[in-house]
């Protein structure tokens, strides 16, 4: 034994978890939703997703290297790729390439790297990009292609989303709940199939990438709140199942709100966060100016995460509850 | 199945030496006895260069109430009273004895006969334990007799024996239970008598079904000792976690101790040492040590005399592997990396673990992604990510408010961190600093 001994503090073993494992777990979980969008929107979905991922990776690399002047250690961890996929999933499949690139720049540049990169951003980067696009380019961001035009990209027939129909009061024109669940309706390219997203969510839970607290509390709140409104006035409001399976709710609840960096640390905090997101979403959907409120709800609650973290402490071992 | 409620992790068990019976290790050429082998005041040497000692001769006297005497494990001549680098990495005063023959003190019963009858009063038992230098043998080395004398106002209701051995790799306690079950049960009843309690529990993790079976069968004669199988989860061997798991009571934050909720926790090795001290008149000078590691040709459990250099155990287990890059005294979760292989076996040495170059290397730290896995893993309900950051920022006031002193340094947070952050390094730094601040503050009062 000629070599020197390593002397370091315990623990001397590690469980083998890594950032990569978690990030690639999320990417794998997004595959079913991607397959559905390819099946529904064909070429457009492919172009938008590839452009978005490529642009996000490029901006992550360029900003790390030329502005932050660090080694590119975070490029391969999968976090920028997730931002890319989620951004693509949150836009219509006929969005022009230049708009996607702007979205990616805002998402990675302003949403993430301005704050110091991975782990430091207060808001979900993909949401920052998405909301920026929605507010700046409302026309392009709200013309939704009709599913089934596989070889078309920007030149497609468009249709209103179920949520837009709801806002305009055309409840009778809504597709039936089963096709909403499976994904046969207009919408952003990754959000249409609740089934595919739920499959991804089950995978994340199985692999212990996320816990149930955030998704379940969001979905339950939406179901209960929308259900109360529906029972009060079935003609004026859509059924709670329609609310669950339309818009960005599933995508947001399973993949966006559960983002590690921007969600609370304790289970108690996560449930408060989830309930507030669900409540705000339904509030915006039913009474707001926009047909969909998921992005805004998550965005607003991201801002409250530090506050929730300050007040929701885990229960200390042996703590005596003060009466 | 019972276990503790908050947090915990599942490290790979790697109990390589579980099937190896305890072998008696040969005598060393020279034995080295550090004077602080326990928590509390160091012992004071009562021998000097040239003195002749026997096996079982007291060579250092306890330095106070929270302290323990030290006995020679060999016969021979005192070479010098000097210093040695012990498992903590610090240089400490120590007695060096050159071994000549193997002559034992009279009064030590060396037969294997089981002695079960004891007519001593509780006070006499405590005195015997104290005079035999018995300390907690799980690693923390808290003098055994101190725990048996609860502070004013606290009343003991039960003795809980820690036979969990939740550290990966270690099998010393497991083998001891398989080979000395009757002695352990006598030891437990002695501890119960000394603490004046009616109830004893032995908590054993479910990955040792043979030990659970054997002790359950043997304990039929002891109506007041209950064997409690526990779900495998680290750090179940933590005192507070064990009390929570076995009797479902939660010890409050420091300065509260297990006896504040009525429990006295002792290691299973300690129970055996108590049996030998009280029934056989044998002071604590040898113990079972696991020598293990994936590169080692013959991982083993050795009955080892204190003061034996670790190198001798490694040689007996097949020799130091070429690729050894880290030697750990204890288990991989809480053990200490050693400076060299000459560190002597002490009262708290439960194992020697060798790691190869690949196992020894720590992964590079990456940014915290706030995944909260450390919060979920912490058995004390703390927020390790926050404590580590506060420590990095040297915000001592805030880190004290965030209960850094409750940290038991089990390492679950760092074990589970996907970013491989050195959480416990920072938390220890904070804990040590805050501990100093608290002591200074109390001194002023």
Interface residues (C-beta under 8 A of the other chain):
Chain A: X1 X3 X5 X6 X7 X8 X9 X10 X11 X12 X13 X14 X15 X17 X18 X19 X21 X22 X73 X74 X77 X79 X117 X118 X119 X120 X211 X260 X261 X262 X263 X264 X265 X266 X313 X314 X315 X316 X317 X318 X319 X320
Chain B: X6 X9 X11 X12 X89 X168 X240 X244 X250 X251 X252 X253 X256 X320 X321 X322 X324 X325 X326 X327 X328 X332 X333 X334 X335 X336 X337 X338 X339 X340 X353 X355 X357 X359 X360 X361 X362 X363 X366 X367 X368 X369 X370 X371 X372 X373 X375 X376 X378 X379 X380 X381 X382 X383 X385 X403 X406 X409 X411 X414 X415 X416 X417 X418 X419 X420 X424 X425 X428
